[in-house]
Amino acid sequence: MLLMQERPEVDIDKLAMLSRIQLTEEEKAAFSGQLSDILGFFQKLQEVDVEGIAPMAHPFDAEAPLREDEAAEPWAPERALSNAPASRENQVIVPKVVEDA
Amino acid sequence: MGLDTRTIIDSSAFSLGKALLEKETSSREICQAFLEQVDKVDGDVGAFISIDPEKILQAADASDARRSAGELLSPLDGLPVAIKDLIAIEGEPLTCASQILKDFKSPYTGKVGSELLSAGLIPFGRLNMDEFAMGSSTENSSFKLTRNPWNLEHAPGGSSGGSAASVAARECPWSLGSDTGGSIRQPASFCGVVGLKPTYGRVSRFGLVAFASSLDQIGPVGRCIDDVAVLLDVISGHDPYDSTSWPNQLDAASLSLKVPVEPGTLGLPKEYFGEGIDPEIRKNMEEVIENYRSLGFEIKEISLPHTELAVPTYYIIATAEASSNLSRYDGVRYTHRSDKAKDAVDLFYQSRGEGFGQEVKRRVILGSYVLSSGFYDAYYKRAQQVRTLIRDDFLKAFKEVDAILTPTTPTPAFRIGEKTDDPLSMYLADIFTISVNLAGLPGLAMPSGIATSGLPMGFQLIGQPFEEGRLLQIGQAYEGAHPFTATPELIQ
């Protein structure tokens, strides 16, 4: 078991990067403290003996029946793009992703 | 034609349906009455993010035409139902109370939406909520505050605050909410209405915007058990588009209410009656227990020994799933897009930074932490193991009891602003409802009294998996003997 600190410090810049969220300096300061408090509260779980207990991903293990493999009408491009912030010729416009040669 | 506005807004959906069948009123008259009430009180209550009266009245006229032609889609044809703004219906907004989806209109109708429409029910506005259902007070909506109809200084609860407040304020006969950790039951309790979180898998999640996929369920809110049962039956059932939806036959909950109730055994988990419960709630619970005894129910103390682990377990699992689910809001395909982005990657950072509110950012980041390399086993995997222990506590208890009786919340509705600076204290507001989601069980919140502050109090019944019919029967036994008749001053 990992040795857990009582109030773990968090690397807020790394977490913002993993989450792909731009944070303001105020948010970074506030979240660092709050996340440490919350993670401290999570430490309660480290005291539990979970040896041999199966992890539960879903409440009921019903077999998921497969649908018939039937062709369905796809969405028209206009419908799929109806909420796109920028589009042209049935495609989403994004900023340039390749470097200039 | 004629029922007056007051009679209509005071009626249950069930009796409005009956009045429609007996041709005492029309769908237009019903919808108009509720639209008038929205006009009158929603400036104070703030339950709706958006509502389109013209579209609603058109749908009402279409229903009335079907009625004249004898082509009703179901006995409920023409009744309005208000919908939390995270359930997809084509052409309706679907904002999740978030800036990142503020202009989003749903291009498709999900399973629950299509069940409503094919029964002839009329979508009646989009209800306010905590952004992406993350919160317990509806204060995390990025659009507006919703106020508790019983006292406008108090929160309606959350995240389905609009769903509960709109029903309590007579702005709609019933509504749909969603419940991930108590988000139907806690606001129902705060607002003095009935709310049901169905068994996980009973209701399809196709068309429900995902927060924590292994916990989320859509469920009904109403003013009486009959209404909640009828609406549950409309939305229940297997759906090939949700692989976690239950493939086996379900009972018809509303039919179970038509037979005499056999009293059974109710379990009182001792862990739910410890410290931290408001004295008035405690006293009210004692009355509820006594009332059930006099109805012939046997009361038995039980133990759910892992209860104190439920809140941390929940917040690890829910934030982990949320951080994964919310990665789809990227500023590229259908969300708000920042105009400050320097390049393609910066587009993600800026759009999400601008589009998400504080609580959503906090939870996504927390989820990234518990899933990150080196911490996964210590947090996420361990939480899933503890989840098994929590579920097994319930399964063991159900060998001895038919249902479990607890308070729904430790206190009546708290004040607006009271908990907003302390996320951890807000998380603890869900302490009695969270385990039910972890175990996948059905939970019913019912009103049972008024505190001296004038705010409602209530209790929760937890049932066995897929036994909603029995759970609602037990609720109805109480309702029949002790009907909750108080109304907020706002609507008197």
Interface residues (C-beta under 8 A of the other chain):
Chain A: M1 L2 M4 V10 I12 L15 A16 L18 S19 R20 I21 Q22 L23 T24 E27 F31 Q34 L35 D37 I38 L39 F41 F42 K44 L45 Q46 V48 V50 I53 A54 P55 M56 A57 H58 P59 F60 A62 E63 A64 P65 R67 W75 R79 A80 S82 N83 A84 P85 A86 V92 V94 P95 K96 V97
Chain B: D103 F104 K105 P107 Y108 Y200 G201 S214 P240 S243 T244 W246 P247 N248 H306 E308 L309 V311 P312 T313 Y315 I316 S323 S327 D330 G331 V332 R333 Y334 T335 H336 R337 A341 D343 A344 L347 F348 Y349 Q350 R352 G353 E354 F356 Q358 K361 R362 V364 I365 L366 G367 S368 Y369 V370 S372 G374 F375 D377 A378 Y379 K381 R382 A383 Q384 Q385 V386 R387 T388 L389 R391 P423 L424 Y427 A439 G440 L441 P465
